[in-house]
């Protein structure tokens, strides 16, 4: 039951976006709107994925671990949509301009590297992969940390004027990573 609910929650932002386009219209720059929307939601789902571990330490929240995979896959889903909108709708799969963007705009490079780091996490998210990889599975899934850092940096660097939302993302990420650092220091003491 919780699993289905989590997957439905993951799709809700996309349903909202489609409904908004149907009611309000696509706006002045629909490609940019969709690309940013998907990028923002990918980042929010990444942060939600990272929030599961500290949240499950709270009384009565131990079962939240069941939500983590769906949150992570939702993050990847929106990251794939973000990249697809950029490559297909914004550039028409013209590889030369895409390559030029990767070389010319470091924030695009950061975003692409973050996406590449999420690919093995999405592929190995099943229980079967957990068993096959054994202790290496958790090591591999630590890629979420650099991917999240790169995604936040990508967002901050991309925004030209209003940096409030990227700074909120950065603050939340700093809290989540700081919590892990404190927990690790306490465990080793």
FENPE-V749825 format. One record per residue. RES is the residue in one letter. OMEGA is omega in degrees with one decimal (NA if undefined). BURIAL is 1 if it has 16 or more other C-alpha atoms within 10 Angstrom, else 0. Layout:
res=(RES;RES)
omega=(OMEGA;OMEGA)
burial=(BURIAL;BURIAL)
This chain:
res=(X;X;X;X;X;X;X;X;X;X;X;X;X;X;X;X;X;X;X;X;X;X;X;X;X;X;X;X;X;X;X;X;X;X;X;X;X;X;X;X;X;X;X;X;X;X;X;X;X;X;X;X;X;X;X;X;X;X;X;X;X;X;X;X;X;X;X;X;X;X;X;X;X;X;X;X;X;X;X;X;X;X;X;X;X;X;X;X;X;X;X;X;X;X;X;X;X;X;X;X;X;X;X;X;X;X;X;X;X;X;X;X;X;X;X;X;X;X;X;X;X;X;X;X;X;X;X;X;X;X;X;X;X;X;X;X;X;X;X;X;X;X;X;X;X;X;X;X;X;X;X;X;X;X;X;X;X;X;X;X;X;X;X;X;X;X;X;X;X;X;X;X;X;X;X;X;X;X;X;X;X;X;X;X;X;X;X;X;X)
omega=(-179.3;-178.4;179.6;178.6;-179.9;179.6;178.7;178.1;179.7;-177.5;-176.5;178.9;179.3;176.8;179.0;-179.8;178.9;178.9;178.7;179.0;-179.1;-176.4;-173.9;-175.5;-174.8;-179.9;-175.0;-177.8;-174.7;-179.8;178.7;179.7;-178.5;-179.0;179.9;178.7;-178.9;177.4;178.1;-178.4;174.4;179.9;177.9;179.3;175.0;179.7;176.7;178.0;179.2;-178.9;-176.9;-176.3;177.4;-178.6;-177.5;174.8;179.3;179.5;177.5;-176.4;-178.1;-178.8;-178.7;-179.5;179.9;-178.3;-169.7;-178.2;179.5;176.9;-179.8;179.0;173.9;176.8;-179.9;178.7;179.9;175.5;177.0;177.6;179.2;179.5;-179.6;178.1;178.3;-173.6;-173.6;-174.2;-177.5;-175.9;177.2;-177.8;174.6;-169.6;-179.6;177.5;177.2;178.7;178.8;176.6;179.5;-178.3;-172.9;-174.2;-176.9;179.9;175.9;176.2;178.6;179.4;179.6;178.1;176.5;179.3;179.3;178.6;179.4;-176.8;-179.7;177.4;178.6;-178.6;-174.3;-175.8;-176.5;178.3;178.3;177.6;177.1;-179.1;-178.8;-176.5;178.4;-177.1;179.3;179.9;-178.4;176.0;178.8;-175.3;170.3;174.4;177.9;-178.8;177.6;178.4;179.6;177.5;179.5;179.6;177.8;178.3;177.4;-178.3;-179.1;-176.4;-178.3;-177.2;-175.4;-173.5;-173.7;-175.8;-176.7;-178.0;176.1;177.8;174.1;177.1;-178.9;179.6;178.3;178.7;178.5;177.4;-177.9;178.4;176.1;176.7;-179.3;179.4;178.5;179.7;179.8;178.6;178.6;-179.3;-178.5;-178.8;NA)
burial=(0;0;0;0;0;1;1;0;0;1;0;0;0;1;0;0;1;0;0;0;0;0;0;0;0;0;0;0;0;0;1;1;0;1;1;1;1;1;1;1;1;1;1;1;1;1;1;1;1;1;1;1;1;1;1;0;0;0;0;0;0;0;0;1;0;0;1;1;1;1;1;1;1;1;1;1;1;1;1;1;1;1;1;1;1;1;1;0;0;0;0;0;0;0;0;0;0;1;0;0;0;1;0;0;0;0;1;1;1;1;1;1;1;1;1;0;1;1;0;0;1;1;0;1;1;0;0;0;0;0;0;0;0;0;0;0;1;0;0;0;1;0;1;1;1;0;1;1;1;1;1;1;1;1;1;1;1;1;0;0;0;0;0;0;0;1;0;0;1;1;0;1;1;0;0;1;1;0;0;0;0;0;0;0;0;0;0;0;0)
